Amino acid sequence: MYSVADYGIMIADRVRMEAYMQALRSAVRPGGVVVDIGTGTGIFALLACRFGARRVYAIEPNDAIQVAREIARANGYAERIEFLQMLSTRAVLPEKADVIVSDLRGRLPLCEHHIPSIADARQRFLVPGGKLIPQCDTLWAAGVEAPQLYRDLVGLWDETGFDFDMEEARRIAVHTTCKGKVGPDQLLLEPQSWATLDYATVESPGLRGTLSWTATRTGTVHGLVVWFDSTLAEGVQISNAPDKPALIYSRVFFPWEKPVSLAVGDTVCVALQADLVGADYIWRWETCARGAGATRPLKAHFQQSTFSGAPLSAKQLRKHAADYVPVLDEEGQIDRFLLAQIDGQTSQEAVARRAAERFPARFTRWEDALTRIAELSQKYSCSRPG
């Protein structure tokens, strides 16, 4: 969850804000309706009002929406912005929107449920011919010579200095990603477009594609760096490419299992894949490097995945199997009991007192159970109609 300070950092990114402001100015028409998904502290909703929107539906599950409400009131827009504290996929709106604006990216556009949320909003909220901001994102990848970045992520496990075998930790590290702080002069294999997300048509959250290079200069490649170019509106773009001004969105570094020395004419092929699993993405990157010449000798073959970068035990993995038969532990039994008491008639104090009687070893005071039921209520309960 973002903090209010995090939203402040986003607003302080002038390149980002100028681009979004320009896109909103070009899309919003006087009397129009706008949906702002992931409104945070409400800056896009405020701008939409400034540019003439009759009504803005500002959607945000984070408690920062309370700050957005106060900011809207302080700026005279409280009557024109309706705030909904929920996921956009759960929202039901009384009218269609002329514009949907969002910035649900993380380091890359493939972030949590970004794509399913936009696809859902486009289908349910947008009028035919309505505007989406952003319109599309293009993802790029390049082979990078980054010894320090590689050392900070992977190589440090080879240099602990205590004369212990740290190979298991290194094995996990090579299957993880990190911020790709590199400059354009470090791109040893030139940028290639990997995939494009057209938000007017995208349905599937998964992406896959193959990248191929022939080395044009000698050097050592430590992995891939991936970034995006975003078209917010016609003629309005932002990018977190290595040769662009720094944005809040950092590039992403995908390390190789080992650095690979390349000579002119060597070839590299990478199959890059991203699949949404649960709440986040699993990334896979398979690399094959071959030498130049008629025999094209194999120089490297790596198969990596962020799934292998998670230190999961066999016991935990077993719980993901389709044939696993789960049994509730005490914590699960408590939650089931508490949820069963939420009937629209019983107060949280009464539920907490019942829980303390039912689970005396877990709750020595009913007030302790109140904290637990309040957390569940915040997550699952809804306001009474009217």
Buried (B, 14 or more C-beta within 10 A) or exposed (E): EBEBEBBEEBEEBEBBBEBBBBBBBBBBBEEBBBBBBBBBBBBBBBBBBBBEBBBBBBBBBBEBBBBBBEBBEEEEBBEBBBBBBEBBBEBEBEEEBBBBBBBBBBBBBBBBBBBBBBBBBBEBBBEEEBBBBBBBBBBBBBBBBBEEBBBBBBBBBEEEEEEEEBEEBBBBBBBBBBBBBBEEEBBBBEBBEBBBBEBEEBEEBEBEBEBEBEBEEEBBBBBBBBBBBBBBBEEBBBBBBBEBEEBBBBBBBBBBBEBBEBEEBBBBBBBBBBBBEEEEBBBBBBBBBBBBEEEEEEBBEBEBBBBBBEEEEEEEEEEEEEEEEEEEEEEEBBBEBBBEBBEEEEEBEEBBBBBBEBBEEBBEEBEBBBEBBBEBBEEEBEEEEE
